[in-house]
Amino acid sequence: MTVIDILGDQEETLGTAEDLREEIVVEVMQPEISGSLIKIEFETSAGLCRGHYLASDLGHEEINLDPDSLDILKALYPSCNGAFIHQMNRDWVEISLESEGNVIPEYKIYSRVVTGTAA
């Protein structure tokens, strides 16, 4: 009869409970105060898009896209004329199209950094 040591290899790869606890990182979302400058990134099938906007009380802010990001969106949607923060769910970006049908493309925000108030 042969004994197989299954746990020997797993203990080395899994680590201890203490190791796992140290690797958990909680991202604390900074509040968007009216007038704050927010830098965002969102991922499309053609690449990562970057831009920024000024937070307002009204919502649905227009995103000032980097030139490369605008090129990516124009390649995906030739009638693209900009991007906005979704009014109801601020974790999403809406792509504005000149000839909107019933579909408005949306992307989930990949990262958001509040940099303070714009001067």
VEXGU-41276 format. One record per residue (C-alpha): x, y, z. Coordinates in steps of 0.5 Angstrom, whole numbers, padded with zeros to 4 digits, always signed. Layout:
VEXGU-41276
X_Y_Z
...
This chain:
VEXGU-41276
+0000_+0000_+0000
+0003_+0007_-0002
+0001_+0013_+0002
+0001_+0020_-0002
+0002_+0026_+0001
-0003_+0031_-0002
-0002_+0037_+0003
+0005_+0038_+0003
+0005_+0041_-0004
-0001_+0045_-0002
+0001_+0048_+0004
+0007_+0051_+0000
+0003_+0054_-0005
-0003_+0056_-0001
+0000_+0060_+0004
-0002_+0061_+0011
-0009_+0065_+0013
-0004_+0071_+0015
-0001_+0071_+0008
-0008_+0071_+0005
-0010_+0077_+0010
-0005_+0081_+0008
-0006_+0081_+0001
-0013_+0083_+0001
-0014_+0090_-0001
-0020_+0094_+0000
-0021_+0100_-0004
-0024_+0106_-0001
-0028_+0110_-0006
-0026_+0118_-0005
-0033_+0122_-0005
-0034_+0126_-0011
-0035_+0133_-0008
-0038_+0138_-0013
-0032_+0142_-0017
-0028_+0136_-0016
-0023_+0134_-0022
-0024_+0126_-0023
-0019_+0122_-0027
-0022_+0116_-0030
-0021_+0110_-0034
-0025_+0105_-0038
-0024_+0099_-0042
-0026_+0097_-0049
-0025_+0092_-0054
-0020_+0096_-0057
-0016_+0098_-0051
-0016_+0103_-0045
-0020_+0110_-0045
-0018_+0115_-0041
-0021_+0122_-0039
-0023_+0127_-0034
-0029_+0131_-0032
-0031_+0136_-0026
-0036_+0133_-0021
-0043_+0137_-0021
-0049_+0137_-0017
-0053_+0135_-0024
-0050_+0129_-0026
-0049_+0126_-0033
-0042_+0130_-0034
-0038_+0130_-0040
-0032_+0127_-0040
-0026_+0130_-0043
-0023_+0124_-0047
-0015_+0124_-0048
-0014_+0124_-0056
-0012_+0117_-0056
-0018_+0115_-0053
-0023_+0119_-0057
-0019_+0115_-0063
-0021_+0109_-0060
-0028_+0110_-0059
-0029_+0113_-0066
-0026_+0107_-0069
-0031_+0103_-0065
-0037_+0108_-0066
-0036_+0112_-0072
-0041_+0117_-0070
-0039_+0118_-0063
-0039_+0125_-0061
-0037_+0124_-0054
-0038_+0121_-0047
-0041_+0122_-0041
-0042_+0119_-0034
-0048_+0115_-0033
-0053_+0120_-0029
-0056_+0114_-0025
-0050_+0110_-0024
-0044_+0113_-0023
-0040_+0107_-0024
-0041_+0107_-0032
-0040_+0111_-0038
-0045_+0113_-0043
-0042_+0114_-0051
-0046_+0119_-0054
-0047_+0117_-0062
-0050_+0122_-0067
-0055_+0117_-0069
-0057_+0114_-0063
-0062_+0108_-0064
-0065_+0105_-0059
-0058_+0103_-0056
-0053_+0107_-0052
-0046_+0104_-0051
-0044_+0104_-0044
-0037_+0101_-0041
-0036_+0100_-0033
-0031_+0105_-0030
-0024_+0101_-0029
-0021_+0106_-0024
-0023_+0113_-0021
-0018_+0118_-0018
-0021_+0124_-0015
-0015_+0129_-0015
-0019_+0135_-0012
-0022_+0141_-0014
-0020_+0144_-0021
-0017_+0151_-0020
